[in-house]
Amino acid sequence: MSTHAIQHQGKSFPLGSTLVPWGANFSVFAKYSTGAQLLLFDDIDAPNPSRVIDLDPRSNRTYHYWHAFVPGITAGQIYAYRVSGPFDPVRGLRFDPNKVLLDPYGKCIARPAAAGRQLDIAATMRRRRSGTWSATLAPMTGGGGDAPFGRPFAKTIIYEMHVGGFTRHPSSGVSLERRGTYAGLIDKIPYLQDLGVSAVELLPVFAFDEQDGPPGLGNY
C-alpha cells in the first residue's frame, strides 16, 4: 500500500465518481468532517487498498465536499473512503477514520467473495466500483409538480412492494420464469388497477445488507 498526496484539486460537482478519457473526478459530501482519504483497490477481493490518497483540506475541499481528480482511472476501478471527524453520538456524529466507507453516489457496489458483517470491515467491505453502470431516471411529475402522471396526490393510491417478493409465490398466477422479476410485476398491472392502485413504490431497488435483520432472519 502506498500513500499519495493528490496534486489535482478536482471539482465538487458532480458527486460520486465521474469518468473522462484521462481519469476520474471523485467528490463526496461529509459535513463536520475534519479529514478524508480516497482508497483505491486493485481488485474486488483485495483486503487492503493499493493506494491511499490523502485529501488536502486546503485544495481538495470546497465547503462540505471533498474532491480530487485522479489521472489514469478507468471504468471498473474499485474505491472507497475513510473520513475522520468528531465522535459525538448525541449530535448524530460517529466519525471513525478506521472504517472503510462506501460512496453514497457510487455507480454500483462490488462485493468481495468473502463479504460479511465482520469486525474488520476493511478486509471484507463492499466497495463502490466507479464508472461501470449508471441510470437515468425520468421525472415522475406530469401536468403539475405535485401530480404524478397527472393525478393529484390526494387521489393517488400508492402500493409499496418488494419486486422479488410480489410475484414469488405460485398463487401470484405469474408464469414460473417471470416470478420475482420486473416482467412478473408488469404481468400484475391489471390486477393492481382493479384494486384501484394508481402508483407503485418499489423496494428495494438498490444494494442493501442481507444480514441486517432480526436474529435468524435475513433480507432478500
BELFENSUL-V674473 format. One record per helix or strand of 3 or more residues. SS is the DSSP state (H for helix, E for strand). FROM is the first residue (numbers start at 1). TO is the last residue. If there is no record, write none. Layout:
SS|FROM|TO / SS|FROM|TO
This chain:
E|2|5 / E|16|20 / E|23|29 / E|33|41 / E|51|55 / E|65|71 / E|78|85 / H|89|91 / E|108|110 / H|121|124 / E|127|129 / H|153|155 / E|158|162 / H|163|166 / H|170|172 / H|176|178 / H|182|187 / H|189|195 / E|199|203
